[in-house]
Amino acid sequence: METVLNHKSYRSFLPKPLPDGTLEILLLAAQSGSTSSMLQTWDVIAIVDPEHKDAVAKLAGDQDFIRQAPLFLVFCPNLHRAANISQTYNQPAKALSNMDMFIMASIDATIAGQNASIAAESLGLGICFAGAIRNNAQQICELLKLPPLTFAIFGMAVGYPNLSGEEAIKPRLPMREICHRETWSEDGQESNVAAFDQTLGTFFFEQMKVGRKTWGEFVAGNLATGNLDGRENIKSVLTSQAFELE
């Protein structure tokens, strides 16, 4: 429980290799996660080659932590294997055109990634998820040679964190805001968000990060523009990867 509650994202890593067998431990943890209907509709690409990581980093916001980490994992919803198996057994695989199959595979990949992250942190390593691999999703698919019915949904850098200038754990919204008892309710949302604005403002002040927007201002500003750094093209990329999403 301590490992889970002490989670933080690290965006700087030491040039220190991981012990032998680390990847296999993370994969074991990832595969131990729940998977819908036992279909196991996810895969992961493990990248350790510096030039390969650099190529990924350039397409993912040019973030140095991807280059620095000795291991970068790319998690992928994968319906390609199920399609192959259906073909082997001469079955039509009609369900693969249903949008829920993509949602299910994305959930499977996310559960696997979260399990792997907790395992990494339990080993004294640091991680940082990277949604920016979706910034140039088509190029990432091509770089990683992803077949149809697969998609690079997020990445995760793994390594020994550089603890210089280490930040405290960021606060989260009040539980009363995110937990709904029996049915959905938005009673108190405005006051809950205002309270969190104050909590986060105090946190940033203590971290000597003055002049930050409130969380509410940040959320509203983030959604005000249609420019999503390339992610607005995701639907067309999924179509090119043969996801029908009916």
Summary of the structure (lengths in Angstrom):
residues: 246
radius of gyration: 19.9
end to end distance: 39.9
largest distance: 63.1
contacts: 671
relative contact order: 0.16
helix: 50%
strand: 12%
